């Protein structure tokens, strides 16, 4: 590269940007602050060494990761990325506990609804049984065998 279009790394380090500059593709001259942050955290030799060790197809991602970590460290010098990760993990824990609470409330609500339905069905069945009982005793003479069978069927279905 010519001196007028030096990459942000070479400009920051005040050196000539060579054609084979490892840092040029990842730290363009349009964003000098990005390299300044990465340099402050990792140092120029460490960045260069790391990028040279990686295959070319992974270098962009590595430069992005270093840039993100350096920006996080600039925002939070003590915790850096770990601070952001911890905050996100806490949010996940909070949302999961809220989800458990809501699922519990939903289960209670569903159980109450089921009980109301069952109580309504039992009351309806009892009314039908009483009507059958009354109907059978009003129109027909009392048949003890038939009454015992009905009582036995009733007990089997309800107890």
C-alpha positions in Angstrom: 0.0 0.0 0.0 1.1 3.5 -0.6 1.8 5.9 2.3 -1.4 7.9 1.6 -3.6 4.8 2.0 -1.9 3.2 5.0 -4.1 0.8 7.0 -5.2 2.0 10.4 -2.7 -0.3 12.1 0.3 1.1 10.1 -0.9 4.7 10.6 -1.3 4.1 14.3 2.1 2.5 14.6 3.6 5.2 12.3 5.2 2.9 9.8 5.0 2.2 6.1 2.2 -0.2 5.1 3.8 -2.9 2.9 2.0 -4.8 0.2 1.9 -7.9 2.4 0.7 -6.2 5.5 -1.2 -8.8 7.5 -3.3 -6.1 9.3 -4.4 -4.1 6.3 -7.5 -6.2 5.3 -8.9 -6.2 8.8 -8.1 -2.6 9.9 -8.9 -0.3 7.1 -7.9 3.4 7.2 -11.5 4.5 7.6 -11.7 3.2 11.2 -8.5 4.1 13.1 -10.3 3.8 16.5 -10.9 0.1 16.0 -7.2 -0.7 15.7 -6.4 1.7 18.6 -8.8 -0.3 20.9 -7.4 -3.6 19.8 -3.8 -2.4 20.1 -4.5 -1.2 23.7 -5.8 -4.6 24.8 -3.7 -7.0 22.8 -0.7 -5.2 21.4 0.5 -5.0 17.8 2.8 -8.0 17.9 0.2 -10.3 19.5 -2.4 -9.3 16.9 0.0 -9.8 14.0 1.3 -13.2 15.4 -2.3 -14.4 16.0 -3.4 -13.5 12.5 -0.4 -15.1 10.9 -1.0 -18.4 12.7 -4.6 -18.6 11.4 -5.7 -19.8 8.0 -6.7 -16.9 5.8 -10.4 -17.8 5.8 -10.5 -17.4 9.7 -8.6 -14.2 10.0 -11.5 -11.9 9.5 -13.5 -13.5 12.2 -10.5 -13.4 14.6 -10.0 -9.7 13.9 -13.8 -9.1 14.5 -13.6 -11.0 17.8 -10.5 -9.0 19.0 -12.3 -5.8 18.0 -15.4 -6.8 20.0 -13.4 -7.8 23.0 -11.4 -4.6 22.9 -14.5 -2.5 22.6 -16.1 -4.3 25.5 -12.9 -3.8 27.5 -13.0 -0.1 26.7 -16.6 0.2 28.0 -16.0 -2.0 31.0 -12.2 -2.1 31.9 -12.8 -4.6 34.8 -15.0 -7.2 33.3 -15.0 -6.5 29.5 -16.9 -9.2 27.6 -17.4 -11.3 30.7 -19.5 -8.4 32.2 -21.8 -8.5 29.2 -22.0 -12.3 29.2 -22.9 -12.2 33.0 -25.6 -9.7 32.4 -27.1 -11.8 29.6 -26.9 -14.9 31.7 -28.7 -13.2 34.6 -31.4 -12.0 32.2 -31.8 -15.7 31.0 -32.1 -16.9 34.6 -34.7 -14.2 35.4 -36.8 -15.0 32.3 -36.6 -18.7 33.0 -37.8 -18.3 36.6 -40.6 -16.1 35.4 -41.5 -18.8 32.8 -41.6 -21.4 35.6 -43.8 -19.2 37.7 -46.2 -18.5 34.8 -46.3 -22.2 33.9 -47.2 -23.0 37.5 -50.0 -20.4 37.5 -51.3 -21.8 34.2 -51.3 -25.3 35.7 -53.3 -24.1 38.7 -55.7 -22.3 36.4 -56.1 -25.4 34.2 -56.7 -27.6 37.2 -59.4 -25.3 38.5 -61.1 -25.3 35.2 -60.9 -29.1 35.1 -62.4 -29.4 38.6 -65.2 -27.1 37.6 -66.0 -29.1 34.5 -65.9 -32.4 36.5 -68.1 -30.9 39.2 -70.6 -29.8 36.6 -70.5 -33.2 34.9 -71.1 -35.0 38.3 -74.0 -32.7 39.1 -75.5 -33.3 35.7 -75.0 -37.1 36.1 -76.6 -37.0 39.5 -79.6 -35.1 38.2 -80.0 -37.6 35.4 -79.7 -40.5 37.7 -82.3 -39.0 40.0 -84.7 -38.4 37.1 -84.2 -42.0 35.9 -84.9 -43.2 39.5 -88.0 -41.1 39.8 -89.1 -42.0 36.3 -88.7 -45.7 36.9 -90.5 -45.6 40.2 -93.4 -43.5 39.1 -94.5 -45.5 36.0 -93.5 -49.1 36.9 -94.1 -51.1 39.9 -91.2 -51.4 42.3 -88.7 -54.0 41.0 -86.0 -54.7 43.6 -83.7 -56.5 41.2 -83.8 -53.7 38.7 -83.1 -51.1 41.5 -80.1 -53.2 42.8 -78.6 -53.4 39.3 -79.0 -49.6 38.8 -77.5 -48.9 42.2 -74.6 -51.3 41.4 -74.0 -49.6 38.0 -74.1 -46.2 39.6 -71.5 -47.2 42.2 -69.2 -48.7 39.6 -69.3 -45.5 37.4 -68.8 -43.0 40.3 -66.6 -44.6 42.9 
